[in-house]
C-alpha cells in the first residue's frame, strides 16, 4: 500500500500544487506523519486514507478546469457559495460534499 499512498500524495502535489504541509493540514495530521506515509514507514489510518483518496479525487476533478497553481488557489481562497469559507477548510472539517457541490457547479458551467 505504501507505493499507492505515495502515488496519491504525488498526484495531489502534481495536479494541485499542494505541499506536504498543506496535505497534512487538509487531512488534520502533521507533515511528519505524511512523510512517514510517503516513505511507507506507516500506513494512514482508515479515516485519513479515505480523506486522502477524496482529496486526490477532488484535485483530479479540479485539474479538468485549472492548472495546478490555479487549483491550489481555488482550494485555499474564500468562496462566496461557502459563506466566505475556503474549500480547504471544508475538506479539513470532513465536509467534502460542500466542495463537491462547488465542483459540480463548475462542471455544469456555472461561473465560480
N, C-alpha and C positions, 0 to 999 in steps of 0.2 A: 504494500500500500504506500510505502514511503515515496516511491517514484511517482505514483499518481497524485499524491498530495503536493509534491514538488512541482509537477506539471500544472496543477490547478493554480498554485501560487504564481508560477511563471506566467500563466495566461492572464491572471488578474493584473500582474505588473505590465505585461506587454500590451494588452488591449486597453488598459485603463490608466496607465502611468501611476499606479498606486504602489507606494513604498511598503516595505515590510512593517514599518512603524504604523502606517495607516491601516494596513491589513489587521494588525494587532488591535488597533483602536476599533475598527469595524466589527471584529469578532470578540471584542471585550476580553482580550488577553494581553500578554506582554510581547514585545518584539523578540525577547529571548526564547519564549515558547514557540513562536512562529519559526525562528531559526532552527530550533530543535526538530520541528515538524519537517522542515525543508531537508534537513540532513538525515532524516529517518531515525533519529535517536529516540523519539517518542511519536506515538500516533495521536492525532487530535481526538479528544473525547467525542462521542457521537453527536452531541448538540453542536459543538464547534465545527465538526466536519460537515454537518448539514448546512450550517451558516456559510461555510467556505464554498460549498457547492452552489448554494443560492447566489452568493456574491459573484462567483465565476460566471454563472448563467446570466445574471443581470448585466455584468460587464460585456459579455458576449452580445447581448441584445443591444446595448448602447453602441457597440462598435459598428453596428449597421448604420448608425446615424452620425457618429462622431469619430474623429481621430483620437488617439489615446489622451493627449493633453486636454482636449475638449471634453471627453468623457469624465476625466478627473474633475474638471471644473464643474460639470453638471452635477456630479455626486456631492461635491463639497460646497456648492453655492446654495443660498436660501431660495426656496421656491414658493411662489405665491399660492399655488394649489395645495401646499402643505402648511399654509398659515405662516409662512416665513421660515419654517424648519428646513434643514438640509436633508436630502435623501440619505446621506451618510449617517445622520443621527437616527433616522428611522430604521436603517439597517442594523445599527448597533443595538437599538432597543428591541430588535426582533420583529419589527413591523414591516417586513419585506413587501407585504401586499400593497401598502401605500405607494411604494416605489414602483411596483409592477403596474399599478394603475397609471402612473405618470408615463411609463414607457409605453403602455398600451395606447395612450393618447398620442404619443409620438408616432406610433405605428399606424394609427388611424388618420394621421395627417394634421392633428391639432398643433398649433404653434405653442411651444413651451419654452 
